[in-house]
Amino acid sequence: MNRDFRGSDRDRTRETRVNERIRAREVRLIDENGVMIGVMPPPRALDIARERNLDLVEISPNAVPPVCKLMDYGRYKYEQAKKENEARKNQKTITLKEIRMRPRTDDHDIDVKTRKIQEFLAEGDRVRVSVQFKGAEMRHPDIGRKMLDEIAEVLKGSAIIERNPMMEGRMMSMIVSRAPGWEPPKKQLPPTGKQHNTKRQADTVTSAPQNNQHSDNGDVTETSKES
């Protein structure tokens, strides 16, 4: 019985076999355009690759027989590395931010912190929202729960609650993340210099004193005087 000693699975996944390193008894050959040529011994497939000034690359080593393709392997590796680099650039690292408050935090500060939570969500981060208790405040965890519930209500539509409020030592916290489909409001851009100058000119003309003079034909004409 003929056996095909192609190494272990670990060896096969370590590196792509190319040209003379392909050790199967037979391979299924695909040309550079994706057209199936047929099943043949590797030496015959390698001859075809050399005739076309290409490489013989084993693309499916676990198939029976293994599938090989004609290609420019150097260019293929370059394109693959380029795609991997682009994928790494586009990856967003999601971090867990934290916003802390106290039971005595006033409404204004809570509003400011809530807007900060939305800024974190807009950047794709998850946020731990915590209320820290000290001393006698520990006897009133309901205050912290009410604060977190009110913040969750304000964030409705822009955030989902990953973990409901729960007590951990002296902290009561919940974790929120960006709601699917939520888009943060776009920031208003300041007026450009040209727009600003045009507005100033319009204000100057509007506020300038006006003199009414009678023309020869009896019509009233307006003249503006700019200081």
trRosetta pair geometry for C-beta under 8 A, 3 or more apart (Angstrom, degrees):
i j d omega theta_ij theta_ji phi_ij phi_ji
2 25 6.2 73 149 -94 131 160
4 23 7.5 139 -172 120 83 85
4 24 5.6 15 -157 -137 131 63
4 25 5.2 -107 -93 -10 104 100
5 23 7.1 -56 86 137 65 132
6 11 7.9 -176 137 90 65 121
6 12 6.7 43 133 -81 107 111
6 23 5.4 166 -111 78 71 108
6 24 6.1 7 -83 -76 127 73
6 61 6.9 175 156 -175 143 108
6 66 7.7 140 -117 -44 161 140
7 11 3.5 -76 153 78 131 148
7 12 6.1 161 88 -49 106 76
7 23 7.8 95 -11 49 95 142
8 11 4.9 104 54 4 71 98
8 12 7.2 -134 101 -5 42 87
9 12 5.6 -55 -148 35 36 112
9 13 6.3 22 159 -11 69 108
10 13 6.3 -64 -147 41 28 101
10 14 6.4 40 152 -40 63 105
11 14 5.6 -49 -151 15 32 119
12 17 8.0 -47 -135 -22 67 111
12 61 4.7 -169 -162 109 120 152
12 62 7.1 107 145 -59 156 83
16 57 6.4 6 159 -163 123 96
16 58 6.4 179 -173 65 75 82
16 59 7.8 10 -146 -96 117 46
17 21 4.5 -146 -154 110 85 102
17 22 4.8 125 136 -83 123 64
17 23 7.4 -102 -152 1 155 79
17 57 7.7 146 89 -156 54 49
17 58 4.3 18 66 24 98 132
17 61 6.9 99 17 -92 116 121
18 21 5.8 41 53 40 49 115
18 22 7.3 -62 157 -39 3 93
18 55 5.5 -14 -165 174 110 124
18 56 6.8 139 -166 79 57 59
18 57 5.3 -15 -109 -104 83 69
18 58 7.2 -129 -72 10 39 81
18 73 5.4 39 -129 -108 141 166
19 22 6.9 -178 90 0 15 98
19 46 6.1 86 -151 -127 65 113
19 49 7.2 -142 -103 95 79 154
19 55 5.9 -75 -53 -155 97 85
19 56 5.3 115 -90 48 47 92
20 46 7.1 61 -72 -120 58 153
22 27 6.6 0 164 -63 139 144
22 42 4.8 -177 101 -132 114 139
22 45 8.0 -48 84 78 154 130
22 46 7.8 -175 45 -64 122 109
22 56 6.4 -79 -4 119 144 115
22 58 5.2 153 -107 -51 108 119
22 66 7.5 -160 -157 92 108 143
22 68 6.5 14 -123 -93 158 136
23 42 7.6 -50 -96 -13 10 163
24 27 5.4 112 76 -67 130 84
24 42 6.3 128 64 -48 76 118
24 58 7.7 135 -5 -114 121 130
24 65 6.0 125 161 -169 141 102
24 66 4.8 -161 -45 21 160 121
25 41 7.1 -59 166 -119 51 81
25 65 7.5 -111 69 -125 75 124
26 39 5.5 30 167 177 122 99
26 40 6.6 171 -150 94 85 14
26 41 6.0 -64 -103 -88 63 47
26 42 7.7 -162 -128 -31 20 70
26 65 4.4 -92 97 -106 90 162
27 39 7.2 -179 91 -145 31 62
27 40 6.8 -28 60 66 73 62
27 41 7.6 62 16 -173 82 16
27 42 5.5 75 -5 -81 122 74
27 45 5.5 -42 68 -19 124 161
27 58 7.3 -106 -128 -106 132 88
27 65 5.5 -147 -111 133 25 122
27 66 5.3 -40 -120 78 84 85
27 67 7.1 121 -173 -126 85 15
27 68 4.4 18 168 0 139 119
28 36 7.3 -30 171 -146 99 100
28 38 7.4 -108 -146 148 64 22
28 39 5.2 -33 -96 -91 68 76
28 63 7.0 -66 26 116 126 132
28 65 5.3 148 -26 72 85 94
28 66 7.2 -165 22 95 81 35
28 67 4.9 -34 70 -106 103 67
28 68 7.0 156 72 22 48 70
29 36 7.6 117 88 -161 55 55
29 37 4.3 -34 96 56 105 117
29 38 6.3 0 47 58 96 47
29 39 7.5 162 7 -99 79 24
29 40 6.1 -16 -8 33 125 106
29 45 4.7 -169 -86 -120 130 114
29 48 7.0 72 -178 60 156 149
29 56 7.9 -51 -122 -137 103 104
29 68 5.5 -24 -105 72 64 95
29 69 7.6 141 -161 -95 55 32
29 70 7.3 42 -173 -32 98 94
30 34 6.1 -10 175 -145 117 33
30 35 6.8 153 -160 73 71 32
30 36 5.7 -41 -104 -98 77 51
30 37 6.7 -179 -103 4 20 86
30 59 7.9 -45 40 31 125 135
30 67 6.5 22 -9 -177 113 100
30 68 7.1 -178 25 91 75 45
30 69 4.6 -25 71 -106 101 82
30 70 7.2 -144 97 12 55 75
31 34 7.2 -46 71 24 69 18
31 35 4.9 -7 39 58 110 87
31 37 5.6 100 -42 -48 92 110
31 52 8.0 122 -151 -40 98 174
31 69 7.6 23 113 -156 4 69
31 70 5.2 -15 -148 34 47 124
32 52 7.0 -157 -17 146 127 147
32 54 6.1 -133 -67 -108 123 163
32 69 7.4 109 -93 169 42 89
32 70 4.6 -71 -52 97 78 99
32 71 5.8 138 -117 -88 85 57
37 40 7.7 -43 113 0 108 124
37 45 8.0 140 80 -117 140 88
37 48 7.2 107 -177 170 169 170
39 65 6.0 112 -137 31 110 134
40 44 4.4 -91 157 80 126 130
40 45 5.5 151 83 -50 111 87
41 44 5.1 92 62 8 79 102
41 45 7.2 -151 97 -3 41 89
42 45 5.4 -59 -144 41 38 111
42 46 5.9 40 158 -24 71 105
42 56 7.2 131 -159 139 84 153
42 68 7.6 107 -116 -27 83 162
43 46 5.6 -54 -145 36 31 113
43 47 6.6 38 153 -24 63 100
44 47 5.7 -48 -153 28 34 114
44 48 6.9 34 150 -17 63 101
45 48 5.7 -52 -155 33 36 112
45 49 6.5 39 147 -21 66 103
45 56 5.4 107 129 -130 101 139
45 68 5.8 75 164 83 153 143
46 49 5.4 -49 -149 33 37 115
46 50 6.4 35 153 -18 67 103
46 56 5.1 -87 -97 -7 65 150
47 50 5.9 -56 -149 37 31 108
47 51 6.4 36 152 -24 64 104
48 51 5.6 -52 -150 32 32 115
48 52 6.7 11 157 -2 64 109
48 56 7.9 93 68 -82 86 112
48 70 7.0 -89 117 -81 101 134
49 52 6.2 -74 -155 48 29 97
49 54 4.9 -104 -160 83 77 81
49 55 6.0 10 -177 -179 133 11
49 56 4.2 -113 -44 -50 157 88
49 70 5.2 -168 -107 -120 83 96
50 53 7.3 34 -169 -79 36 33
50 54 7.9 -119 -68 49 20 55
52 70 6.2 34 73 -177 143 142
54 70 4.5 68 108 -180 145 93
54 71 6.0 127 -172 55 116 7
54 72 6.0 -89 -132 -65 79 57
55 70 7.3 152 73 -153 41 52
55 71 6.1 -35 60 75 89 59
55 72 6.6 99 10 -131 100 23
55 73 3.9 -36 56 -17 159 110
55 74 7.9 128 -20 -10 141 71
56 68 5.4 13 -179 171 88 131
56 69 7.9 155 -154 75 49 30
56 70 6.5 -28 -97 -97 57 63
57 68 6.3 155 77 -159 37 77
57 69 5.5 -29 65 63 93 78
57 70 7.7 145 18 -106 85 14
57 71 5.5 -34 12 42 131 107
57 73 5.4 152 -74 -93 123 107
57 76 7.1 -23 -68 48 170 167
58 61 5.3 55 151 -78 121 85
58 66 5.5 -8 -149 156 107 131
58 67 7.5 119 -158 81 58 47
58 68 5.2 -42 -94 -98 53 85
59 67 5.5 -52 65 101 89 97
59 68 6.7 136 8 -124 81 29
59 69 5.0 21 -15 3 132 113
60 63 4.1 37 128 -9 117 120
60 66 6.1 177 92 -160 67 64
60 67 3.8 33 42 37 111 109
61 66 5.1 -6 -133 -128 39 123
62 66 7.5 82 16 -105 16 83
63 66 5.5 120 62 -119 84 35
63 67 5.0 31 49 -16 149 94
71 75 7.7 -126 161 65 93 99
71 76 5.3 58 136 -52 132 133
72 75 4.1 34 105 23 116 116
72 76 6.3 161 88 -21 60 86
73 76 5.2 -52 -144 35 35 118
73 77 6.4 36 158 -20 67 101
74 77 6.0 -53 -151 33 29 108
74 78 6.6 29 151 -18 62 107
75 78 5.5 -54 -150 36 35 115
75 79 6.3 34 154 -19 68 105
76 79 5.9 -56 -149 36 30 108
76 80 6.4 29 154 -18 64 107
77 80 5.7 -54 -146 37 32 112
77 81 6.3 32 156 -19 65 106
78 81 5.9 -56 -149 37 29 109
78 82 6.4 31 152 -21 63 108
79 82 5.6 -54 -149 35 32 115
79 83 6.5 33 153 -19 65 104
80 83 5.8 -54 -150 35 32 110
80 84 6.4 31 153 -18 65 106
81 84 5.7 -54 -148 37 33 112
81 85 6.4 34 154 -20 65 105
82 85 5.8 -54 -150 34 30 111
82 86 6.5 30 153 -18 64 106
83 86 5.7 -55 -149 37 32 111
83 87 6.3 33 153 -21 66 106
84 87 5.6 -53 -147 35 32 113
84 88 6.5 33 154 -19 64 104
85 88 5.8 -54 -150 35 32 110
85 89 6.5 34 152 -21 64 104
86 89 5.6 -53 -150 33 33 113
86 90 6.4 22 156 -12 66 110
87 90 6.0 -63 -148 42 30 105
87 91 6.7 46 151 -41 63 97
88 91 5.7 -40 -153 8 35 118
92 124 5.3 -9 155 110 144 163
94 124 5.9 -101 -104 138 86 96
94 125 6.1 157 -158 -116 66 48
94 126 6.3 58 168 -9 107 93
95 125 5.2 -25 63 -129 74 109
95 126 7.4 -146 101 39 34 77
96 125 7.1 166 -97 -179 19 94
96 126 5.0 -26 -108 80 69 103
96 127 7.4 157 -163 -96 58 20
96 128 6.0 42 171 -21 103 103
96 175 7.5 -36 -143 -137 112 116
97 120 4.6 -110 39 -139 154 146
97 125 5.1 59 -11 140 110 138
97 126 7.1 173 23 88 72 47
97 127 4.9 -24 71 -109 96 74
97 128 7.1 -163 94 24 44 71
98 127 7.1 152 -93 -164 26 65
98 128 4.4 -18 -107 66 81 102
98 129 7.8 175 -155 -79 56 26
98 130 6.3 2 -169 3 102 118
99 113 5.1 129 -176 -173 129 107
99 116 6.2 142 -103 93 129 118
99 117 5.7 -69 -15 -74 155 94
99 120 8.0 -144 -41 -2 112 147
99 127 6.2 15 -2 -178 104 114
99 128 7.4 179 27 88 62 53
99 129 5.2 -10 64 -115 103 68
99 130 7.0 168 85 26 51 71
100 130 4.9 -22 -109 74 71 103
100 131 7.7 143 -161 -97 61 22
100 132 5.7 18 -169 -18 111 115
101 105 4.3 -69 -166 -8 102 157
101 109 7.4 144 -126 122 103 112
101 110 6.7 41 -122 -99 148 80
101 113 6.3 -158 -70 49 111 176
101 129 7.8 7 4 -178 109 81
101 130 7.1 171 27 93 68 53
101 131 5.2 -31 76 -106 91 69
101 132 7.2 172 81 16 36 78
101 147 6.5 -141 96 155 144 149
102 105 5.0 133 54 -38 68 89
102 131 6.9 110 -127 -161 16 73
102 132 5.8 -43 -95 64 68 84
102 133 7.9 130 -147 -91 70 35
102 134 7.6 -24 -137 6 112 105
102 137 7.7 -66 -172 -137 88 167
103 131 6.3 75 -66 -180 64 118
103 133 6.5 44 -25 -104 116 77
103 137 5.1 -180 16 -151 140 123
103 140 6.7 86 -140 93 159 114
103 143 4.5 51 -143 114 114 135
103 144 6.0 -73 -87 -63 91 78
103 147 7.3 -149 -122 -26 54 142
105 109 4.9 -112 -174 87 96 126
105 110 5.7 118 125 -60 113 86
105 113 7.7 -5 171 -1 148 144
105 147 7.5 81 57 -138 112 146
106 109 5.3 91 59 14 73 101
106 110 7.1 -133 104 -7 37 92
107 110 5.5 -56 -148 36 34 114
107 111 6.4 38 154 -22 67 102
108 111 5.8 -53 -154 32 32 112
108 112 6.6 31 149 -18 64 104
109 112 5.5 -50 -149 35 37 113
109 113 6.2 34 154 -16 68 106
110 113 5.8 -56 -145 41 31 109
110 114 6.2 36 153 -25 65 106
110 147 7.0 -128 -120 -155 134 102
110 150 7.7 15 166 101 144 124
110 151 7.1 -124 -175 -80 104 101
111 114 5.6 -53 -147 33 30 113
111 115 6.7 30 154 -17 63 102
112 115 6.0 -56 -155 34 31 109
112 116 6.6 32 147 -20 64 106
113 116 5.3 -51 -150 34 37 116
113 117 6.6 46 149 -25 65 97
114 117 5.5 -44 -153 27 36 115
114 118 6.8 35 149 -16 63 101
114 151 5.6 -156 -101 -136 105 92
114 154 5.4 -9 -162 103 146 147
114 155 7.0 -141 -159 -59 98 92
115 118 5.6 -52 -154 35 37 112
115 119 6.6 44 146 -23 66 100
116 119 5.4 -47 -152 29 38 115
116 120 6.7 39 150 -17 65 99
117 120 5.8 -54 -155 35 34 111
117 121 6.4 34 148 -19 67 106
117 127 5.1 146 -143 135 87 171
117 129 6.5 3 -103 -82 137 115
117 151 7.3 84 10 -178 164 119
117 155 6.6 -59 112 -92 133 129
117 159 7.4 -25 145 -60 114 151
117 176 7.0 41 -178 67 123 135
118 121 5.4 -50 -144 38 36 114
118 122 6.3 44 153 -26 66 101
118 155 7.1 -164 -76 -117 89 90
118 158 5.9 -1 -123 142 99 153
118 159 7.8 -113 -98 -42 68 112
118 184 6.8 133 163 -121 97 107
119 122 5.6 -50 -149 30 31 114
119 123 6.8 25 152 -13 61 105
119 184 8.0 77 -109 -133 40 149
120 123 5.9 -62 -156 38 34 107
120 125 4.5 -73 177 69 89 118
120 126 8.0 -38 143 87 116 12
120 127 4.9 105 96 -72 144 118
121 124 7.7 65 -179 -62 34 13
121 125 6.9 -99 -83 61 28 67
121 127 6.6 -65 -59 -10 82 123
121 155 7.8 142 -36 -151 159 115
121 158 6.1 100 111 152 155 100
121 159 5.7 -97 -108 -85 151 98
121 176 7.2 -42 -84 121 119 106
121 177 7.1 139 -124 -175 92 33
121 178 4.4 141 -171 -85 89 84
121 182 7.6 -14 146 98 122 137
121 184 7.5 149 95 -74 89 112
122 178 7.5 135 -72 -104 24 125
122 184 3.7 16 -112 -49 118 151
124 178 6.3 -59 -120 -5 40 145
126 162 6.8 -9 -147 0 123 152
126 175 6.1 15 169 -178 113 101
126 176 7.0 171 -161 87 69 41
126 177 4.5 -33 -109 -92 86 92
127 159 7.9 -55 41 -129 115 139
127 175 7.1 164 85 -153 43 57
127 176 5.3 -15 62 61 93 88
127 177 7.5 165 18 -83 70 44
128 173 5.3 11 180 180 96 131
128 174 7.5 170 -152 86 56 32
128 175 5.2 -27 -98 -98 68 79
129 148 6.2 143 109 -125 118 93
129 151 6.0 -159 174 108 159 155
129 173 6.3 160 81 -153 45 74
129 174 5.5 -11 57 59 97 81
129 175 7.6 173 15 -91 73 27
129 176 6.5 24 -9 2 115 111
130 171 5.0 -18 -164 -168 119 113
130 172 6.9 148 -154 78 63 42
130 173 3.9 -24 -97 -93 80 105
131 143 7.8 -165 166 106 152 81
131 144 3.6 -180 88 -138 149 106
131 147 5.6 112 -81 68 140 137
131 148 6.5 -110 -18 -47 120 101
131 171 7.0 148 72 -157 45 60
131 172 4.9 -11 56 59 99 95
131 173 7.3 -175 19 -75 61 57
132 170 6.2 39 -160 128 71 97
132 171 5.5 -25 -100 -101 66 80
133 137 4.2 -158 -156 108 85 108
133 138 4.8 121 139 -80 134 61
133 140 7.9 175 -128 63 126 71
133 141 7.1 -57 -61 -94 153 70
133 144 6.7 -78 -58 -47 106 138
133 170 5.0 -136 62 -172 82 81
133 171 7.4 -167 14 -81 80 31
133 172 7.3 56 -23 -7 111 95
134 137 5.4 51 53 29 49 124
134 138 7.6 -97 117 -38 6 87
134 170 7.0 52 -79 -174 48 135
135 138 7.0 -159 100 -2 22 96
136 139 5.8 -34 -177 14 63 114
136 140 8.0 34 140 1 72 102
137 140 6.0 -74 -163 47 51 97
137 143 7.6 -86 -162 54 89 137
138 141 7.3 6 -168 -57 45 86
138 170 6.7 -69 -93 -125 107 83
140 143 4.7 36 138 -6 108 113
140 144 7.8 129 116 -7 72 83
141 144 5.5 -51 -163 37 56 111
141 145 6.2 57 142 -22 77 103
141 167 6.0 -29 -142 -86 144 128
141 172 6.0 128 -157 -59 96 141
142 145 5.4 -52 -145 37 38 115
142 146 6.2 42 154 -23 68 103
143 146 5.9 -54 -151 33 29 111
143 147 6.6 31 150 -20 63 105
144 147 5.6 -53 -150 33 35 113
144 148 6.4 28 156 -14 67 106
144 165 7.4 168 129 -170 92 135
144 172 4.1 115 131 49 140 140
145 148 6.0 -58 -149 39 31 107
145 149 6.2 32 154 -20 66 108
145 165 5.5 151 -124 112 72 153
145 172 6.5 -83 -65 165 64 155
146 149 5.7 -55 -145 37 30 112
146 150 6.4 31 156 -20 64 106
147 150 5.9 -58 -151 35 28 109
147 151 6.5 26 153 -16 64 106
148 151 5.7 -53 -147 37 34 111
148 152 6.3 38 152 -21 66 105
148 165 4.4 119 99 -83 156 134
148 172 6.7 -118 -26 125 141 108
148 173 7.8 165 -104 -142 141 24
148 174 5.3 124 -171 0 131 124
149 152 5.6 -53 -148 35 32 114
149 153 6.5 36 151 -23 63 103
149 165 7.3 -72 -53 -9 73 142
150 153 5.6 -50 -152 31 34 114
150 154 6.7 33 151 -17 64 102
151 154 5.7 -53 -151 35 36 111
151 155 6.2 25 153 -12 68 111
152 155 5.8 -62 -143 45 31 106
152 156 6.9 61 150 -56 61 82
152 159 7.6 -113 -138 87 61 119
152 161 6.0 12 -136 -74 124 121
152 174 7.0 -21 -70 95 118 161
152 176 7.3 -173 -110 -83 80 129
153 156 5.7 -21 -161 -19 35 116
155 158 5.4 -99 -167 65 67 97
155 159 4.0 -15 159 31 120 122
155 176 6.2 -3 137 -161 160 160
156 159 7.5 -68 -83 53 21 76
157 179 6.4 -136 156 39 25 164
157 182 6.5 127 147 -105 63 118
158 178 7.2 -56 167 -141 65 64
158 179 5.7 -180 166 16 14 116
158 182 4.8 133 -129 -164 52 152
158 184 7.6 68 -140 -93 119 68
159 176 4.2 18 175 176 132 123
159 177 6.6 143 -154 71 81 26
159 178 6.5 -64 -107 -110 62 27
159 179 5.5 -121 -80 -34 6 93
159 182 7.7 -42 -49 10 38 169
160 176 6.7 156 74 -155 36 74
160 177 5.9 -23 58 64 87 79
160 178 7.7 12 14 101 86 20
160 179 5.0 122 -34 -96 87 75
160 180 7.8 18 -27 -3 133 75
161 164 6.0 52 155 -83 131 59
161 174 6.1 -38 -147 174 101 125
161 175 7.6 108 -167 77 57 53
161 176 5.8 -42 -103 -100 49 79
162 175 4.4 -51 67 102 110 101
162 176 6.4 172 7 -108 88 20
162 177 5.3 60 -42 -4 121 106
163 166 7.0 -66 156 7 104 115
163 174 5.8 -172 92 -155 73 60
163 175 4.2 47 32 31 104 102
164 174 5.9 -44 -175 -120 21 110
165 172 5.6 29 -175 167 102 101
165 173 6.9 -177 -135 98 65 16
165 174 4.4 -53 -73 -57 61 107
166 172 6.9 -167 95 -149 21 71
166 173 7.1 -31 57 61 65 60
166 174 7.4 112 7 -84 68 66
167 171 7.5 150 -156 87 52 43
167 172 5.0 -32 -95 -96 63 84
168 171 5.1 -21 69 71 87 93
168 172 7.4 148 20 -97 68 32
168 173 6.5 -32 22 23 117 105
178 182 6.0 -144 -178 59 86 118
179 182 4.3 78 69 -21 94 127
191 195 4.2 -120 -174 91 105 123
191 196 4.9 134 109 -60 119 83
191 199 7.3 3 163 -7 165 138
192 195 4.8 93 54 10 77 101
192 196 6.8 -141 95 -7 38 90
193 196 5.6 -57 -145 38 31 112
193 197 6.2 29 157 -19 67 106
194 197 5.9 -55 -148 36 28 108
194 198 6.4 30 153 -20 63 106
195 198 5.7 -54 -149 35 32 113
195 199 6.5 32 153 -20 65 104
196 199 5.8 -54 -152 34 31 111
196 200 6.6 31 151 -19 64 105
197 200 5.6 -53 -149 35 35 112
197 201 6.4 35 153 -19 67 103
198 201 5.8 -54 -150 35 32 111
198 202 6.4 32 152 -19 65 105
199 202 5.7 -54 -149 36 32 111
199 203 6.4 33 153 -20 65 105
200 203 5.7 -53 -149 36 32 111
200 204 6.4 35 151 -23 65 104
201 204 5.6 -52 -150 32 33 113
201 205 6.5 30 155 -16 66 103
202 205 5.9 -54 -148 37 32 108
202 206 6.2 30 155 -19 65 110
203 206 5.8 -57 -145 38 30 111
203 207 6.0 11 163 -6 66 114
204 207 6.3 -68 -142 45 24 97
204 208 6.3 40 156 -47 63 102
204 226 6.0 41 155 -132 115 107
205 208 5.8 -42 -148 6 30 118
205 224 6.0 22 -151 170 75 166
205 226 7.4 -38 -90 -85 58 107
208 224 4.5 76 95 -172 138 101
208 225 5.7 180 176 66 114 50
208 226 5.4 -60 -106 -88 139 56
208 227 7.3 -175 -121 -8 90 79
209 224 7.8 144 76 -149 41 61
209 225 5.7 -19 66 52 87 107
210 222 5.5 -20 -162 -160 118 102
210 223 7.2 146 -152 70 66 45
210 224 6.0 -35 -99 -98 77 67
210 225 7.9 177 -93 12 32 83
211 222 7.8 143 67 -152 47 54
211 223 5.6 -21 58 60 94 97
211 225 7.1 49 -6 -20 107 116
212 220 5.6 -18 -161 -163 102 112
212 221 7.9 145 -151 70 54 43
212 222 6.8 -29 -99 -100 63 67
213 220 7.5 140 69 -154 38 62
213 221 5.9 -29 67 62 89 90
213 223 6.7 17 8 2 119 115
214 218 6.8 -19 -168 -135 101 32
214 219 7.8 148 -153 76 58 33
214 220 6.5 -42 -100 -100 58 63
215 218 7.0 -44 73 28 77 19
215 219 5.2 -4 41 61 120 80
215 220 7.6 -171 3 -97 89 15
215 221 5.5 70 -43 -11 114 116
